[in-house]
Amino acid sequence: MTMNIRQTSRTGLVHRLDNPVRDYDWGSPTLIPELLGRAPDGRPAAELWLGAHPGAPSGLRGAGGRSLAELVQADPGTVLGTRVSDRFGPRLPFLLKVLAAERALSLQVHPRPHLARAGYHRETRAGLPAGDPRRSFHDEQHKPEMIVALSTFEALAGFRSPRSVRALLDGLGGRLVDDLRTILDGTSSTAGVRAATERLVAARTSPTCAADVAEAVASVAARHADPARPAATARADATVLTLAEQHPGDPGALVSLLLNRVTLEPGEAMFVPAGEVHAYLSGLGVEIMAASDNVLRAGLTTKHVDAGALLECASFAPRPPARPETTVTGADSVVTTYRAPVDEFALTFADVVDGDPVGLAASGPRIVLALDGEARLLTAAGDVTLRRGESCVVPDAAGALTVDGTAHVVCAWVP
């Protein structure tokens, strides 16, 4: 007789995962295959998804095609535990990714909860089916996210102050630049940033857009040739020129002048709250987010652009990029935990030395990915060995989680 999972012992509750790779056009063809120990096939490998999101759920290895999403739905109490299932319902509240960007991602924002619900129901009433590429809102969830760099990681996030933007416009000419200068000279801080963004986003629909963008980019290129320009200006110019090369005629390249340029070195992290305009430019990182696929784009992409939704959902208050709370413990084995001000997720990285085991999150659903070496995961439900690129889900019912071996692992969990 087939027994329900609630009637079995805890042995066998820890499942190895087979995780989908998304081949978006901005992805690196080599970095994720190297992590997984696979030969590159020439296609871009942009994101490795580890989770139960219905768009691309992880599979349970050896379970006859069953997915992690199906496992969670079948018995949320066992997988999620009472604490998490009572709070979020019968769903895994986070999605873990490895992100490998060779080119810039789209200029984008993720909606806050009330706007996600409103947008999702609005598009559903309009008759757009699930998965339709014309949709901007694929679910009702917000999507705050956090990225931890595994290599040098470049990004744009949050708006500069109008004073900083005006300084970057000095010496530049062209219709679009002149409009930005006039806007920022005549309006207050947040209103000016919003109006400048709206001006550039609206340029997409102008019959002279390509010519206006080309004129502005040519002005940037001329200034970039000046060896006397300040370092911050040189960096901003280089960003514009790179984005314009990747997306010719797209005013999103000029929006980069409004945004903070960020470099994360390995181990450094950035938190992107819902509502913050951002774009990842290049690098390899571990990303975690609330389990949503709501991405509102305004440029720098071949995907669906919904500039109106981005403007509706974005925050335009100038501020520096947010950094999560980071704690480091241990001596031989070192544990680094990143906590953002959200309920759905946290990340713990462990550099483990054999013979000095460390405890990871003690309860709730946990997904563990081995980034290097060989890790032994010890639970009351049994032990699992993970090698580079291998992963597993540790349900709440498996109890406390300890890792030993010589390895570098990351664990996603619910705080």
CORKA-V586531 format. One record per residue. N is the residue number from 1. RES is the residue in three letters. PHI is phi in degrees with one decimal (999 if undefined). Layout:
<<N;RES;PHI> <N;RES;PHI>>
This chain:
<<1;MET;999> <2;THR;-73.3> <3;MET;-102.5> <4;ASN;-65.2> <5;ILE;-60.4> <6;ARG;-68.4> <7;GLN;-93.1> <8;THR;-91.0> <9;SER;-71.6> <10;ARG;-77.1> <11;THR;-61.0> <12;GLY;91.1> <13;LEU;-75.3> <14;VAL;-80.3> <15;HIS;-111.5> <16;ARG;-71.1> <17;LEU;-115.9> <18;ASP;-110.0> <19;ASN;-112.7> <20;PRO;-72.1> <21;VAL;-110.2> <22;ARG;-94.6> <23;ASP;-101.3> <24;TYR;-62.7> <25;ASP;-68.8> <26;TRP;-87.4> <27;GLY;-76.9> <28;SER;-79.3> <29;PRO;-77.9> <30;THR;-120.5> <31;LEU;-66.3> <32;ILE;-69.8> <33;PRO;-56.0> <34;GLU;-62.9> <35;LEU;-61.1> <36;LEU;-85.9> <37;GLY;71.1> <38;ARG;-113.0> <39;ALA;-76.0> <40;PRO;-59.3> <41;ASP;-107.8> <42;GLY;91.4> <43;ARG;-87.6> <44;PRO;-68.3> <45;ALA;-115.1> <46;ALA;-89.4> <47;GLU;-140.9> <48;LEU;-101.7> <49;TRP;-98.0> <50;LEU;-125.9> <51;GLY;167.5> <52;ALA;-121.8> <53;HIS;-63.4> <54;PRO;-62.0> <55;GLY;-68.5> <56;ALA;-166.8> <57;PRO;-74.1> <58;SER;-66.8> <59;GLY;-93.2> <60;LEU;-94.0> <61;ARG;-63.2> <62;GLY;75.7> <63;ALA;-109.7> <64;GLY;65.8> <65;GLY;88.3> <66;ARG;-70.5> <67;SER;-103.4> <68;LEU;-63.3> <69;ALA;-59.8> <70;GLU;-66.6> <71;LEU;-63.3> <72;VAL;-63.6> <73;GLN;-64.6> <74;ALA;-68.6> <75;ASP;-153.3> <76;PRO;-62.2> <77;GLY;-62.3> <78;THR;-72.9> <79;VAL;-77.1> <80;LEU;-90.0> <81;GLY;85.4> <82;THR;-62.5> <83;ARG;-57.5> <84;VAL;-79.1> <85;SER;-67.4> <86;ASP;-66.1> <87;ARG;-83.1> <88;PHE;-117.2> <89;GLY;82.1> <90;PRO;-81.4> <91;ARG;-149.8> <92;LEU;-74.1> <93;PRO;-80.1> <94;PHE;-125.0> <95;LEU;-129.6> <96;LEU;-99.3> <97;LYS;-137.9> <98;VAL;-106.9> <99;LEU;-112.8> <100;ALA;-129.1> <101;ALA;-105.1> <102;GLU;-93.8> <103;ARG;-129.4> <104;ALA;-66.4> <105;LEU;-78.7> <106;SER;-66.4> <107;LEU;-73.9> <108;GLN;-149.0> <109;VAL;-148.2> <110;HIS;-113.9> <111;PRO;-75.7> <112;ARG;-76.8> <113;PRO;-53.8> <114;HIS;-67.6> <115;LEU;-75.2> <116;ALA;-64.4> <117;ARG;-63.2> <118;ALA;-63.8> <119;GLY;-66.3> <120;TYR;-62.1> <121;HIS;-70.9> <122;ARG;-62.8> <123;GLU;-71.1> <124;THR;-66.7> <125;ARG;-63.8> <126;ALA;-77.4> <127;GLY;89.9> <128;LEU;-81.0> <129;PRO;-73.7> <130;ALA;-58.1> <131;GLY;82.9> <132;ASP;-64.4> <133;PRO;-65.2> <134;ARG;-81.6> <135;ARG;-76.1> <136;SER;-101.0> <137;PHE;-112.6> <138;HIS;-95.0> <139;ASP;-158.8> <140;GLU;-97.9> <141;GLN;-100.1> <142;HIS;-77.8> <143;LYS;-145.6> <144;PRO;-64.6> <145;GLU;-148.4> <146;MET;-139.9> <147;ILE;-121.2> <148;VAL;-116.7> <149;ALA;-74.0> <150;LEU;-101.6> <151;SER;-133.0> <152;THR;-56.5> <153;PHE;-126.5> <154;GLU;-108.7> <155;ALA;-155.5> <156;LEU;-117.8> <157;ALA;-159.7> <158;GLY;73.2> <159;PHE;-89.5> <160;ARG;-70.9> <161;SER;-71.3> <162;PRO;-55.1> <163;ARG;-62.1> <164;SER;-66.1> <165;VAL;-65.6> <166;ARG;-58.9> <167;ALA;-63.5> <168;LEU;-72.3> <169;LEU;-84.3> <170;ASP;-58.8> <171;GLY;85.7> <172;LEU;-100.4> <173;GLY;-130.0> <174;GLY;112.2> <175;ARG;-59.3> <176;LEU;-65.5> <177;VAL;-64.7> <178;ASP;-61.4> <179;ASP;-64.0> <180;LEU;-62.5> <181;ARG;-62.4> <182;THR;-63.3> <183;ILE;-61.5> <184;LEU;-72.2> <185;ASP;-75.9> <186;GLY;-109.7> <187;THR;-133.3> <188;SER;-72.9> <189;SER;-53.2> <190;THR;-67.3> <191;ALA;-63.2> <192;GLY;-66.9> <193;VAL;-62.4> <194;ARG;-62.5> <195;ALA;-63.4> <196;ALA;-65.2> <197;THR;-64.3> <198;GLU;-59.3> <199;ARG;-62.5> <200;LEU;-71.2> <201;VAL;-64.8> <202;ALA;-66.8> <203;ALA;-62.0> <204;ARG;-57.8> <205;THR;-94.7> <206;SER;-81.2> <207;PRO;-65.6> <208;THR;-101.3> <209;CYS;-53.8> <210;ALA;-59.3> <211;ALA;-68.2> <212;ASP;-65.1> <213;VAL;-65.3> <214;ALA;-61.2> <215;GLU;-63.5> <216;ALA;-65.8> <217;VAL;-65.2> <218;ALA;-62.2> <219;SER;-66.7> <220;VAL;-61.8> <221;ALA;-61.9> <222;ALA;-64.0> <223;ARG;-67.4> <224;HIS;-62.0> <225;ALA;-77.5> <226;ASP;-82.9> <227;PRO;-69.1> <228;ALA;-89.5> <229;ARG;-68.0> <230;PRO;-61.8> <231;ALA;-61.3> <232;ALA;-64.7> <233;THR;-67.9> <234;ALA;-60.8> <235;ARG;-67.6> <236;ALA;-63.5> <237;ASP;-61.7> <238;ALA;-61.7> <239;THR;-64.0> <240;VAL;-58.1> <241;LEU;-67.8> <242;THR;-63.8> <243;LEU;-66.3> <244;ALA;-67.8> <245;GLU;-69.2> <246;GLN;-74.0> <247;HIS;-136.3> <248;PRO;-57.7> <249;GLY;79.1> <250;ASP;-90.9> <251;PRO;-66.0> <252;GLY;-57.2> <253;ALA;-60.6> <254;LEU;-79.8> <255;VAL;-59.4> <256;SER;-58.2> <257;LEU;-66.4> <258;LEU;-85.9> <259;LEU;-107.1> <260;ASN;-69.3> <261;ARG;-91.8> <262;VAL;-126.5> <263;THR;-121.7> <264;LEU;-106.8> <265;GLU;-90.4> <266;PRO;-49.9> <267;GLY;93.6> <268;GLU;-84.9> <269;ALA;-135.7> <270;MET;-138.2> <271;PHE;-105.6> <272;VAL;-115.1> <273;PRO;-70.5> <274;ALA;-56.5> <275;GLY;96.7> <276;GLU;-92.0> <277;VAL;-71.4> <278;HIS;-157.7> <279;ALA;-156.5> <280;TYR;-83.3> <281;LEU;-104.5> <282;SER;-168.8> <283;GLY;121.9> <284;LEU;-115.7> <285;GLY;-155.1> <286;VAL;-98.1> <287;GLU;-119.1> <288;ILE;-133.5> <289;MET;-152.6> <290;ALA;-61.3> <291;ALA;-72.2> <292;SER;-146.0> <293;ASP;-123.2> <294;ASN;-86.0> <295;VAL;-128.1> <296;LEU;-104.4> <297;ARG;-110.1> <298;ALA;-127.7> <299;GLY;153.4> <300;LEU;57.8> <301;THR;-159.5> <302;THR;-98.9> <303;LYS;-86.6> <304;HIS;-59.6> <305;VAL;-105.8> <306;ASP;-135.2> <307;ALA;-61.5> <308;GLY;-61.8> <309;ALA;-66.3> <310;LEU;-60.8> <311;LEU;-64.5> <312;GLU;-66.5> <313;CYS;-98.9> <314;ALA;-81.6> <315;SER;-99.4> <316;PHE;-111.7> <317;ALA;-68.4> <318;PRO;-62.6> <319;ARG;-166.6> <320;PRO;-73.2> <321;PRO;-58.8> <322;ALA;-84.8> <323;ARG;-113.4> <324;PRO;-71.1> <325;GLU;-67.3> <326;THR;-125.0> <327;THR;-125.0> <328;VAL;-124.3> <329;THR;-133.1> <330;GLY;104.3> <331;ALA;-123.0> <332;ASP;-71.0> <333;SER;-87.3> <334;VAL;-116.0> <335;VAL;-116.5> <336;THR;-120.6> <337;THR;-117.3> <338;TYR;-115.0> <339;ARG;-123.3> <340;ALA;-99.1> <341;PRO;-79.7> <342;VAL;-137.2> <343;ASP;-90.9> <344;GLU;-81.4> <345;PHE;-153.9> <346;ALA;-151.8> <347;LEU;-127.1> <348;THR;-127.2> <349;PHE;-104.2> <350;ALA;-129.2> <351;ASP;-96.5> <352;VAL;-104.2> <353;VAL;-106.1> <354;ASP;-55.8> <355;GLY;92.8> <356;ASP;-126.0> <357;PRO;-65.1> <358;VAL;-130.8> <359;GLY;-89.3> <360;LEU;-107.5> <361;ALA;-52.5> <362;ALA;-88.3> <363;SER;-152.0> <364;GLY;78.6> <365;PRO;-75.7> <366;ARG;-132.1> <367;ILE;-115.2> <368;VAL;-118.8> <369;LEU;-123.8> <370;ALA;-85.1> <371;LEU;-89.6> <372;ASP;-168.2> <373;GLY;76.2> <374;GLU;-135.9> <375;ALA;-112.5> <376;ARG;-107.0> <377;LEU;-95.5> <378;LEU;-114.0> <379;THR;-140.2> <380;ALA;-68.6> <381;ALA;-90.9> <382;GLY;120.9> <383;ASP;-105.7> <384;VAL;-135.5> <385;THR;-103.6> <386;LEU;-115.7> <387;ARG;-106.8> <388;ARG;-45.5> <389;GLY;87.3> <390;GLU;-91.8> <391;SER;-148.2> <392;CYS;-155.2> <393;VAL;-107.6> <394;VAL;-111.7> <395;PRO;-68.0> <396;ASP;-56.9> <397;ALA;-66.7> <398;ALA;-75.4> <399;GLY;80.1> <400;ALA;-60.6> <401;LEU;-123.2> <402;THR;-125.1> <403;VAL;-123.6> <404;ASP;-133.3> <405;GLY;111.2> <406;THR;-123.7> <407;ALA;-163.4> <408;HIS;-121.1> <409;VAL;-126.6> <410;VAL;-124.9> <411;CYS;-124.1> <412;ALA;-94.2> <413;TRP;-154.1> <414;VAL;-105.3> <415;PRO;-70.0>>
